[in-house]
Amino acid sequence: MPEHLELQQLVGGVLQSGVRHRSLSWLQCSCPYLGIILATVSSFFFSLCSVIVKGLVDINPIELATFRFIGVLLPSIPIAIYKQERIFPRGKRIILVLRCFVGTTGLMLSFYAFRHMPLADASVIIFSTPVFVAIFARLFLREQCGMFNVITIVFTLIGVVLITRPPYFFHESTNLVAEQVIDTNYDLWGPVAALSSTLFGANAYVLLRALKGLHFSVIMTNFGAFALVYTIIVCYVLGALCWPLCGSDRLLVIALALFSFGGQILLTLALQFEQAGPVAIARSADIVFAFIWQIMFFKETPNFYSVLGALLVVSSVALSGLRKWALALPRDSNLRKRLFFLFLE
C-alpha cells in the first residue's frame, strides 16, 4: 500500500543516517532478526487490511479508505508532538500537499483494485511501486537510471502483463490461454486502477525525496489529515458517506483501522532494528499472505500466469531491496564484492 511503502523509505532514510533508539538495542541483541520478524508481522496486518477491503462488498472502497487513514493518522500525531515538530513547515507546503494528493489518490485506487481484482493479483501490481520510482526520479529529479534499474523495470513490466493478461496479447490462440482469459473474473477497470495506483505511489516516492529533510511524523500527519478530508469529500459526492449498518461490518471496519495502525507501528519499529533493504525484502511476505488469503477466504486459485508474474515482480522488488542494503555495506566488505552484480550501471 502506498502509505506504508512511503513510511518505509522515510524512516529508512533517517535510520541509515545514524539515528537509532538506544533504549531498544538490548532487544536487538537478544533477537538479531527482530527487525525482519516485525516487518513480516507488519505485512501480515497490512494483508489483513486488504482482505477486509475485498470482503466488505456492501461498503464503498473509498469509504473504507477513510477508516484506513485513521490508522495512518493516529500513530503520527503523538510522535510529531513528542518530537516537537512543526506540522506544516513553510517552504515545504506545496510539495506536502502534492505528496498528500498523489498518496491519497493512489491508496483509493488500490482499494478499488482490491475490490475488482483477485486479491493476490492486485497486491502484486501495487507492491511493484518501488521499482517504478527509478523512472520518475530520472524524469523529475534527474537521477541516474542504470542498467540494474532497467532490468528490474523490464522484469516488473513483464510480470504485470502476465498478471493482468490484456486480451491484445493473450488472444484465444490456444485453448489454455483462452481458458485462462475466461477464468479472469475482474473487469478492465480493476487492472487500470492497480496500475494507476502504482504510478501515483511512485510519484509519491519522488516527492518524498524532496521532503527528506522533514521528520516522517510530520509527513504522515499531513498525509493522514489531508486524506481524511479528501476521502470524506469524495464519499459525500458519491453518496457513500454512511456508517455501516451491519454489526459484523462495523467490527471489520474498526479492525481495518486497528490493523493499519498496528502495521504502521510495527513497520516503524522494524526499521529501527534493521536497515531498509532487508526490511523491503521481508515486506515481500505481503504477497505470500495475499495468495493464502485469496485461496482461503475467496476460493480463488491463482493460475500459472499470476504465479509467474508474481515471482517476477517479487524478485525485482527483493533485488532492489538487496541492492539498497548492499550499497550500505563498507566498500572493502567481502560480501559487497560478492554482490557485484547488484551495482550494474
C-alpha positions as CSV (number, residue, x, y, z in Angstrom):
1,M,0.0,0.0,0.0
2,P,1.3,3.5,-0.7
3,E,1.4,4.9,2.8
4,H,3.5,2.1,4.3
5,L,5.8,1.9,1.4
6,E,6.5,5.6,1.8
7,L,6.9,5.3,5.5
8,Q,9.5,2.6,4.9
9,Q,11.6,4.9,2.7
10,L,11.2,7.8,5.1
11,V,12.2,6.0,8.3
12,G,14.8,4.0,6.4
13,G,16.5,7.2,5.3
14,V,16.5,8.6,8.8
15,L,17.9,5.5,10.4
16,Q,20.6,4.9,7.8
17,S,22.0,8.4,8.6
18,G,22.8,7.1,12.1
19,V,19.7,7.9,14.2
20,R,18.8,4.8,16.3
21,H,16.9,4.4,19.6
22,R,19.5,3.2,22.1
23,S,16.9,2.1,24.6
24,L,15.8,-0.7,22.2
25,S,19.3,-2.0,21.5
26,W,19.1,-4.7,24.1
27,L,16.1,-6.3,22.3
28,Q,18.1,-6.4,19.1
29,C,21.0,-8.2,20.9
30,S,18.6,-10.8,22.3
31,C,17.0,-11.4,18.9
32,P,19.2,-10.4,15.9
33,Y,16.4,-11.0,13.4
34,L,13.8,-8.9,15.3
35,G,13.5,-6.3,12.6
36,I,12.8,-8.9,9.9
37,I,10.2,-10.6,12.2
38,L,8.5,-7.2,12.9
39,A,8.4,-6.4,9.2
40,T,6.8,-9.8,8.4
41,V,4.2,-9.3,11.1
42,S,3.6,-5.8,9.7
43,S,3.0,-7.5,6.3
44,F,0.5,-9.8,7.9
45,F,-1.5,-6.9,9.3
46,F,-1.5,-5.0,6.0
47,S,-2.5,-8.1,4.1
48,L,-5.5,-8.5,6.5
49,C,-6.5,-4.9,5.6
50,S,-6.6,-5.9,2.0
51,V,-8.8,-8.9,2.9
52,I,-11.2,-6.7,4.7
53,V,-11.4,-4.2,1.8
54,K,-12.2,-7.0,-0.6
55,G,-14.6,-8.8,1.7
56,L,-16.8,-5.8,2.7
57,V,-18.6,-5.7,-0.7
58,D,-21.5,-3.6,0.8
59,I,-19.3,-0.7,1.7
60,N,-17.8,1.7,-0.9
61,P,-14.0,1.2,-1.1
62,I,-13.4,5.0,-0.8
63,E,-15.3,5.0,2.5
64,L,-13.1,2.1,3.7
65,A,-10.1,4.2,2.7
66,T,-11.3,6.9,5.1
67,F,-11.1,4.4,8.0
68,R,-7.7,3.2,6.8
69,F,-6.4,6.7,7.0
70,I,-7.4,7.0,10.7
71,G,-4.9,4.2,11.2
72,V,-2.3,6.3,9.4
73,L,-3.0,9.5,11.4
74,L,-3.3,8.1,14.9
75,P,0.3,6.9,15.4
76,S,1.7,10.0,13.6
77,I,0.2,12.8,15.8
78,P,1.7,11.7,19.2
79,I,5.1,11.2,17.5
80,A,5.1,14.6,16.0
81,I,4.0,16.2,19.3
82,Y,6.7,14.3,21.2
83,K,9.4,15.4,18.7
84,Q,8.1,19.0,18.8
85,E,8.0,19.1,15.1
86,R,6.3,21.9,13.1
87,I,3.3,20.2,11.5
88,F,3.0,22.4,8.3
89,P,6.5,24.0,7.8
90,R,7.0,26.9,5.5
91,G,8.8,26.3,2.2
92,K,7.6,22.7,2.0
93,R,3.8,23.3,2.0
94,I,3.2,22.9,-1.8
95,I,5.2,19.7,-2.0
96,L,3.5,18.4,1.1
97,V,0.1,19.0,-0.4
98,L,1.1,17.4,-3.7
99,R,2.5,14.4,-1.9
100,C,-0.7,14.0,0.1
101,F,-2.8,14.2,-3.0
102,V,-0.9,11.6,-5.0
103,G,-0.6,9.3,-2.0
104,T,-4.3,9.5,-1.1
105,T,-5.4,9.0,-4.7
106,G,-3.0,6.0,-5.0
107,L,-4.5,4.3,-2.0
108,M,-8.1,4.9,-3.1
109,L,-7.3,3.4,-6.4
110,S,-5.6,0.4,-4.7
111,F,-8.8,-0.2,-2.7
112,Y,-10.8,-0.1,-5.9
113,A,-8.4,-2.7,-7.4
114,F,-8.7,-5.0,-4.4
115,R,-12.5,-4.9,-4.8
116,H,-12.4,-5.7,-8.6
117,M,-9.4,-8.0,-8.9
118,P,-8.2,-11.2,-7.3
119,L,-6.5,-10.2,-4.1
120,A,-3.1,-11.6,-5.0
121,D,-3.0,-10.1,-8.4
122,A,-3.8,-6.6,-7.2
123,S,-1.3,-6.9,-4.3
124,V,1.5,-7.9,-6.6
125,I,0.9,-5.0,-9.0
126,I,0.6,-2.4,-6.2
127,F,3.6,-3.9,-4.5
128,S,5.8,-3.1,-7.6
129,T,5.7,0.6,-6.8
130,P,9.3,0.9,-5.7
131,V,10.6,-0.5,-9.0
132,F,8.9,2.3,-11.0
133,V,10.4,5.0,-8.8
134,A,13.6,5.0,-10.9
135,I,11.6,6.2,-13.9
136,F,10.1,9.2,-12.3
137,A,13.2,10.0,-10.4
138,R,15.0,10.1,-13.7
139,L,12.3,12.3,-15.3
140,F,11.8,14.8,-12.4
141,L,14.9,14.7,-10.3
142,R,17.5,13.9,-13.0
143,E,18.7,10.9,-11.0
144,Q,20.6,8.1,-12.8
145,C,18.7,5.1,-14.1
146,G,21.3,2.5,-14.5
147,M,21.3,-1.0,-16.1
148,F,20.1,-2.6,-12.9
149,N,17.1,-0.3,-12.8
150,V,16.3,-1.1,-16.4
151,I,16.4,-4.8,-15.8
152,T,14.2,-4.7,-12.7
153,I,11.7,-2.5,-14.5
154,V,11.5,-4.8,-17.5
155,F,11.0,-7.8,-15.3
156,T,8.3,-6.0,-13.4
157,L,6.5,-4.9,-16.6
158,I,6.6,-8.5,-17.8
159,G,5.2,-9.7,-14.5
160,V,2.4,-7.1,-14.6
161,V,1.5,-8.1,-18.1
162,L,1.3,-11.8,-17.1
163,I,-0.9,-10.9,-14.2
164,T,-3.3,-8.6,-16.0
165,R,-3.3,-10.7,-19.2
166,P,-4.6,-8.0,-21.6
167,P,-6.6,-9.5,-24.4
168,Y,-4.4,-7.8,-27.0
169,F,-1.5,-10.1,-26.0
170,F,-3.4,-13.1,-24.7
171,H,-5.9,-13.7,-27.5
172,E,-7.6,-17.0,-27.9
173,S,-4.8,-18.7,-29.9
174,T,-4.7,-21.8,-27.7
175,N,-7.2,-23.5,-25.5
176,L,-5.0,-23.0,-22.5
177,V,-4.8,-19.2,-22.9
178,A,-8.5,-19.0,-23.7
179,E,-9.4,-20.8,-20.6
180,Q,-7.2,-18.5,-18.5
181,V,-8.9,-15.4,-20.0
182,I,-12.3,-16.8,-19.4
183,D,-11.5,-17.6,-15.8
184,T,-10.5,-14.0,-15.2
185,N,-13.3,-12.6,-13.1
186,Y,-12.5,-8.9,-12.9
187,D,-13.3,-6.1,-15.3
188,L,-10.9,-3.9,-17.1
189,W,-11.0,-1.1,-14.5
190,G,-9.5,-3.3,-11.8
191,P,-6.1,-3.6,-13.5
192,V,-6.3,0.0,-14.7
193,A,-6.9,1.1,-11.0
194,A,-4.0,-1.1,-9.8
195,L,-1.5,0.3,-12.4
196,S,-2.7,3.8,-11.8
197,S,-2.2,3.3,-8.0
198,T,1.4,2.1,-8.8
199,L,2.1,5.2,-10.8
200,F,0.7,7.5,-8.2
201,G,2.7,5.7,-5.5
202,A,5.9,6.0,-7.5
203,N,5.4,9.8,-7.8
204,A,4.7,10.0,-4.1
205,Y,8.2,8.5,-3.6
206,V,9.7,11.1,-5.8
207,L,8.0,13.9,-3.9
208,L,9.2,12.3,-0.6
209,R,12.8,12.7,-1.8
210,A,12.2,16.4,-2.0
211,L,10.9,16.2,1.6
212,K,13.7,14.1,3.0
213,G,14.7,16.8,5.5
214,L,11.4,16.5,7.3
215,H,10.7,14.1,10.1
216,F,8.5,11.2,9.0
217,S,5.8,12.0,11.6
218,V,5.3,15.4,10.0
219,I,4.7,13.9,6.6
220,M,2.5,11.1,7.9
221,T,0.4,13.5,10.0
222,N,-0.2,15.8,6.9
223,F,-0.9,12.7,4.8
224,G,-3.5,11.3,7.3
225,A,-5.2,14.6,7.9
226,F,-5.4,15.6,4.2
227,A,-6.5,12.1,3.2
228,L,-9.4,12.1,5.8
229,V,-10.7,15.3,4.4
230,Y,-10.2,14.2,0.8
231,T,-11.9,10.9,1.1
232,I,-14.8,12.3,3.1
233,I,-15.5,14.8,0.3
234,V,-15.3,12.1,-2.3
235,C,-17.6,9.9,-0.3
236,Y,-20.1,12.7,0.1
237,V,-20.0,13.4,-3.7
238,L,-20.6,9.6,-4.4
239,G,-23.3,9.4,-1.8
240,A,-21.3,6.8,0.1
241,L,-20.8,8.7,3.4
242,C,-22.6,6.5,5.9
243,W,-21.8,4.3,8.9
244,P,-22.0,0.5,8.1
245,L,-25.4,-0.9,9.1
246,C,-24.5,-4.5,9.8
247,G,-22.9,-5.2,13.2
248,S,-20.2,-7.5,11.7
249,D,-19.3,-4.9,9.1
250,R,-18.8,-2.3,11.8
251,L,-16.4,-4.6,13.6
252,L,-14.5,-5.2,10.4
253,V,-14.2,-1.5,9.7
254,I,-12.8,-1.0,13.2
255,A,-10.4,-3.9,12.6
256,L,-9.3,-2.2,9.4
257,A,-8.2,0.9,11.3
258,L,-6.6,-1.2,14.0
259,F,-4.7,-3.4,11.6
260,S,-3.5,-0.4,9.7
261,F,-2.4,1.2,13.0
262,G,-0.6,-1.9,14.1
263,G,1.1,-2.3,10.7
264,Q,2.4,1.2,10.8
265,I,3.8,0.9,14.3
266,L,5.5,-2.5,13.6
267,L,7.0,-1.2,10.3
268,T,8.4,1.8,12.1
269,L,9.9,-0.4,14.8
270,A,11.3,-2.9,12.2
271,L,13.2,0.0,10.6
272,Q,14.6,0.9,13.9
273,F,16.2,-2.5,14.3
274,E,17.1,-3.3,10.7
275,Q,18.2,-1.5,7.5
276,A,15.7,-0.5,4.9
277,G,16.9,-3.1,2.3
278,P,16.3,-6.3,4.4
279,V,13.0,-4.9,5.6
280,A,11.9,-4.3,2.0
281,I,12.7,-7.9,1.2
282,A,10.8,-9.1,4.3
283,R,7.8,-7.0,3.2
284,S,7.5,-9.4,0.2
285,A,5.7,-11.6,2.7
286,D,2.7,-9.4,1.9
287,I,2.4,-11.2,-1.5
288,V,2.6,-14.6,0.1
289,F,-0.2,-13.7,2.6
290,A,-2.3,-12.3,-0.3
291,F,-2.1,-15.7,-2.2
292,I,-3.0,-17.6,1.0
293,W,-6.0,-15.3,1.8
294,Q,-7.2,-15.4,-1.8
295,I,-7.4,-19.2,-1.7
296,M,-8.6,-19.5,1.9
297,F,-11.3,-16.8,2.0
298,F,-12.3,-16.1,-1.6
299,K,-11.8,-19.6,-3.1
300,E,-9.9,-18.2,-6.0
301,T,-7.0,-20.4,-7.1
302,P,-4.2,-18.3,-8.9
303,N,-3.4,-19.6,-12.3
304,F,0.0,-20.2,-13.9
305,Y,0.3,-16.7,-15.3
306,S,-0.4,-15.0,-12.0
307,V,2.1,-17.1,-10.1
308,L,4.8,-16.5,-12.8
309,G,4.1,-12.8,-12.9
310,A,4.2,-12.6,-9.1
311,L,7.6,-14.3,-9.0
312,L,9.0,-11.8,-11.5
313,V,7.6,-8.8,-9.6
314,V,8.7,-10.0,-6.1
315,S,12.1,-10.9,-7.5
316,S,12.6,-7.4,-8.8
317,V,11.5,-5.7,-5.6
318,A,13.6,-8.1,-3.5
319,L,16.7,-7.4,-5.7
320,S,16.0,-3.7,-5.3
321,G,15.9,-4.1,-1.5
322,L,19.1,-6.2,-1.6
323,R,20.9,-3.6,-3.6
324,K,19.9,-0.9,-1.2
325,W,21.3,-3.0,1.7
326,A,24.5,-3.8,-0.3
327,L,25.1,-0.1,-1.0
328,A,25.2,0.5,2.7
329,L,28.0,-2.1,3.3
330,P,31.6,-0.9,3.6
331,R,33.4,-0.6,0.2
332,D,36.1,-3.1,1.4
333,S,33.5,-5.7,2.5
334,N,33.9,-9.2,1.0
335,L,30.1,-9.6,0.9
336,R,29.8,-6.4,-1.1
337,K,32.3,-7.7,-3.6
338,R,30.3,-10.9,-4.0
339,L,27.2,-8.9,-4.8
340,F,28.9,-7.0,-7.6
341,F,26.0,-7.8,-10.0
342,L,23.8,-5.5,-8.0
343,F,25.9,-2.5,-8.9
344,L,25.3,-2.5,-12.7
345,E,25.3,1.0,-14.1
